Amino acid sequence: MATIQQAVQVMVDKLVADMNGTTPLSAEEQTLVSNAITRLTDNAKLEQAVVAVAQEHLDESTQLLQQVATSALHNIDTAKAELGGATAELVTRAAKLALLDQIAPLAQQISTAVNQANTAAPKTLFALNNIELPNSHANFRRSTAVLAIYCSDGKSYLTRPSITANSQIEACRLDHIAINETGDSTSILKSSFVYNNAFEQNPETKVFQYGSSAAVPLGLKAQPNDVEFEVVYSTQKTQATTVAEYGGIFVAGQGFTSRTLPKQNLNVQDKYGIATRTSYAHDDVAVLYNNQKHCLVVIDAGTNLVVEKYRDGNHITNVAIMNESQYQDYVNNGDFTTLIFIANTLAQPHGINRYTHVEDALSSYAQNYFGYFGAIGGEVKMAGNKYNAHYLFTAEQKLEPVNYCFTSNSEPYHTAYGPSEGEVNVALERLDGELLGSYYFCSRADNWGYDGGIIATSIQAMNPYSNIGIINEQYLYNRYGLARTCRAI
């Protein structure tokens, strides 16, 4: 009797003949046939079983078929075992891969904790370059007050008021300056002397004392994102101090005639809860800054129209604001920050005396002070005629007020134990409580029996983006004009 292999061979021969015929098999059909032939020719047990059946040896056929089944079951069990092992391995690997999902947030938590610890650790200040003229004469005194705006690129723009008026001496100087991101250079936006017995509509060398100002990041009317800092004045109309003679607000580069008189006592709060100030008091002025258009916004007293003040001029809109409710709705539907101007003359800002708990000028080398400049618990202590003010100008080009919190300890001078010293700790934080930086400075007198200067305001400014700022003890024995740039490390 012919074997399966012989039968297969006959079938192959026939297939070859068909392949050479008019209807050859496709490539896929050839592959299927080839696999089937291989299976048939390789299975000796099956062949023997078929042969046994054909030869009527049923017992032998049954035995052979059982052997085939046993072999198949063994192969299946082996495959199942191998599959089980592979599955277990996959489960193990999947569990390990699942850990990666946990690692990412854990790594972020660790990174956040490290950054918070680094931010909270007080940084020591190292002086870089002087920005004043040191001199023994009191004419070289400079104010410790400041309105500071810290840019995300590390640069800082400061308004530094005068101490007094009516002379071309350093104590009468009103400065608007820029400090670069490395602290190795400063540039002057505008520097003038303050007078109360002279009045220039467009201040070149003389600024009327009864007014306030700020260095403001302003865009152009057609290109609002083209932002540069420009000096903006709040001014009287004439050489007078009364509310009736309040003249309004103008960008220095556009001149006195471009000024806009805000609607009196029409005020709103920005998203930080800080209100505008339009009482017409010369040293208490605050206006809205549009974070989308990069301009100041004033409601014109005569027309009630919204006036946008850019670096290259005014844009008078067709939006009319008739009352406080309309004004607040207008603000709530936009993105605005209240910018508070600082008085043209302010010798020292105010803080709280630790011993008396009375708020007063931070003018003593021997007293200990604490306090803040900013907005905490609904109480705003920013700029005007009493405080310093600090703002961020973020990477998104938005103006944002920050809190500057401080506490100082000063040692009164004595003649028996050597020079005295003082120290101050400062923390900068967002109004929501996020800490931006912590700083420490200690000053020790150079001469026996003297003090280390006015310590409470000695860290006059500090940019938390670049950690570049100003140290200014104002006065040490027989020496004024001490302000210098510094780096915090």
VENVENHU-V769921 format. One line per field, one symbol per residue. ss: DSSP state (~ for helix, > for strand, _ for the rest). phi: phi as a letter, one per 20 degrees, with the letter a starting at -180 (. if undefined). psi: psi as a letter, one per 20 degrees, with the letter a starting at -180 (. if undefined). A space follows every 10 residues. Layout:
ss = ???
phi = ???
psi = ???
This chain:
ss = ___~~~~~~~ ~~~~~~~~~_ ______~~~~ ~~~~~~~~~~ ~~_~~~~~~~ ~~~~___~~~ ~~~~~~~~~~ ~~~~~~~~~~ ~~~~~~~~~~ ~~~~~~~~~~ ~~~~~~~~~~ ~~~~~~~~~~ __>>>>>>>> ____>__~~~ ______>>>> >____>>>>> _>_______~ ~~>>>>>>>_ _____>>>>> >>>>>_____ _____>>>__ _>>>>>>>__ _______>>> >>>>>>____ __~~~>>>>> >~~~_~~~_> _>______>_ ____>_>>__ ____>>>>>> ____>>>>>> ____>>>>>> __>>>>>>>> ___~~~~~~~ ~~___>>>>> _>>_>____> >>>_____>> >_______>> >>>>>>__>> >__>____>> >>>_____>> >>>>>>>>>> __________ >>>>>>>>>> ____>>>>>> >>>>______ ________>> >>>____>>> >____>__>> ___>>>>>_
phi = .fefffffff ffgffffffe eecfffffff ffffffffff feefffffff ffffemefgf ffffffffff ffffffffff ffffffffff ffffffffff fefgffffff ffffffffff ffeeecfdcf ccdfaeeffe fcfeeaddcd efenecccdd feebbmaecf fdeddcccdf fdmebccdfa ccdecddbbd fdfddcdffe abbaecfced gecfeedcec fcddceebfb dfffdfdocb egfdngfefc efffldccde fendefccfm ffdbcbcede fedlbeccef fedmefdddd fdpedeeded debffffffg ffeccccfde fdffcbfbfd bdfffdldeb feddfdedcb qbdqccmndd cblmdccebc cedffelcec fceddbbccc dgfbdecofe bbbbdccdbf feoffdaccc bcccfecgnc deneegdfef bbeffdldbc dbembcgmbd mdfbfbcec
psi = qqrhgggggg hgghhgghhi bimqqrhghg gggggggggg hinhghghgg ggghjkmggh ggghhhgggg gghghggggg ghggghgggg gghhgghhhh hhgghghhgg ggggggghhh ppqqppqfqq jropqiqiij qqqjqqoppo qijiqqpqpo rrharkqmrh ijpoqorppr iijiqqqpgp prqpqjjqpp gnpgippphm arrqppoqaq gimhinpqpq ppqprrhamq iqhhjphbpq pgiirhijqp oqppkoqrqa ijjpqrolij phjmpprqpo ihilrqppop hhijqpppor hjaqoorjpp ohrhggghgg ghjbnqppop qqqhpogqrq apphgikppr pmiphiqprr aqobopkipp npccjhrrqp qqnrhjlppp qqpopqpqpq oqqqihjaqr rrqqppppqr ijipphqpqp ppppqiqpjr rjaohhjhnh qooigikpbp pnigprokpa lipqqrpp.
